[in-house]
Amino acid sequence: MFIATDLDGTLLTPSGTISARSAAAIAAAEEAGVPVVPVTARQLYGLDDLRSRLGRWALCSNGAVCWDLHAETVLFHLETSAEVASTFARELLAVEPRTRFASIQRDGAFFASQAGYADLCVFTDHHRDPADMPRLGIEEVVGAPTLKLVARHPSLSVQELAAVARRLPSASAVHITSSGAGMLEISAAGVTKSAGLQMFADHLGMTGADAVAFGDGENDVEMLRWAGRSWAVANAVPAALEAAGKIAGSNAEDGVAQVIEELLEQRNATVA
């Protein structure tokens, strides 16, 4: 068995921290030989304040890159080509020219943001100060392979921008989702949290049937459907609640920790 959990809105408290109970549950699972793997839209630097309470592995950029947190090395990555990213961005700009883009490149080491993108952000969106974000031309943003392309619009909601994006000619070449942070998140078609987890499960010598997954957002839907057992936290969006097998307590109630505790008790009883 291994445990895959989203972070923001799922494992983390509403204030964005790992509670003492959740930290204890993670530690107990790891000690029992059950890896607990965050699967998040965040990048490696977005885990800095959390790493002391996590295990060895983490999947970032919605499953597009898998990090060994101990060695700070990459197990695998699933990039979107510059051609796909550029085509999609230019088509969206043609119909919504006020859209602004950013791109996660070089396994997360480079954040390439278009001029005007930072003006639409707050610190918690990317765990970096908008004042320090690059202000690049669109050619530089989409001119290299990316783990994840993100798009914002000054007046359209994420849902409205997604509706426009899904009508583009290149929509079939990408996967469009959102983590609830006010932006579209775009990867190559087929690059989802479940795709990354399948590769990670292969590394462990396990399958999706061995996975327990937790999530709350639109970008968790594929993961929740893929895992052998899955829980959406009570505060999850409707799509995640529908995709999950069961519902756990909310992130304010340490819902993930509650389930992990129960699973470990059942496992220990079976072994005994």
Beta strands, then each sheet from edge to edge (+ up, - down):
strand 1: 2-5
strand 2: 36-38
strand 3: 57-60
strand 4: 65-68
strand 5: 73-77
strand 6: 100-105
strand 7: 110-113
strand 8: 148-152
strand 9: 174-177
strand 10: 184-188
strand 11: 211-215
strand 12: 229-233
strand 13: 246-248
sheet 1: 2+ 1+ 11+ 12+ 13+
sheet 2: 3+ 4- 5+
sheet 3: 7+ 6- 8+ 10- 9+
end
